[in-house]
Amino acid sequence: MIATDLTQAEQAHVRTALKFLHVRCGTWATLAKVLRFGESTISEVAVGRKAAGPVLAFRVARLAKVSVDDVLSGRFPEPGTCPACGHRSEP
């Protein structure tokens, strides 16, 4: 795995956000196009084969219209939201 400026926890939060956005966009190809990354890069980051970096975190935050801190800290998607289907359980 390539070194990155993000901690393991921050990378995990970026992966969760990617999976959530994948559901909202419909395909990895669509999400990759919007984020301006290659489809294989996005899908490999999402499953943990590649490291998530700061540029990806910023682009994910911009697409989601949330702060980068929300993505890196795990506040996006909101806690209780299923990253696989997007369903949010009520508190």
N, C-alpha and C positions, 0 to 999 in steps of 0.2 A: 504494500500500500504506500502511496506517495505521501510525503510529509505535507501538512497543511497548517494554517494558522488557527484552525478551529479545534476545540477540544473534542473528545469522543462524544460527550453529551451534546454539544452544539451540532456536531455532524448528525447525530441521531435525530435531533429536532428538525434539521433541514430535510432529512429523509422522510420524516413523518409529513412535513409540509408538502414535499414533492408528491407523495402518495395521495394526499388529499387533493392537491391541484390536478393530479392525473385523472381522478374521478370526475372532477368538475370540467376538465377539458375534453375528456372522452378517450383520448389516445396519447401514447407517449410521443408520437410524431407531432401532434398539435401542440402539446406542452413544450417540446423541444424547440419548435419553431418560434413560439412566443417568447421563450427564454433566450433564444439565440444560442443554443447549444446543439450539438449533435444528438440525435435520438439515442444512439447506443451509449453515449456518455451519461445522459439523464437517467436512462433505465439502469445502468450499472451503478451509478451513485445511489439510486433508490434502493437497490438490493444490497448495498454495502461492498460491492467489488471495487469501487473507486471512492476516493475521499471527496467529501464535499468541501469546497473552498469558499472564501469570502465573496468572490464575484457571484457565484451561484446563490449564496444566501441573500445578497443584495437584490438580485433579479427576482428571486422568489418573493421577497418582501414587497418589491415594487408591483409585481403582478397581483399579489393578494391585497394590496393597498393597506399594509400594516407596516409597523416599524421593523427594522432589522433585528432590534432587540426582542421583539415579540416572536420572531422566527427562531432566533438563537436560544431563547429561554424556554421555548415550548409553549408559549401562550397562543400561538397560532399553529394549527387550528385550536379552537377553544378546548380546554380539557373536557373529556367526556365525549369528544367527537371521534367517530370511527374513521381512521385514515383510509380504510378500504372502501367504505360505502358513503361516508359523509354524514351518516346519521348521528345526531347529537341527542344523547339521553338527557332528560330533564334532571336538574339537581335535586 
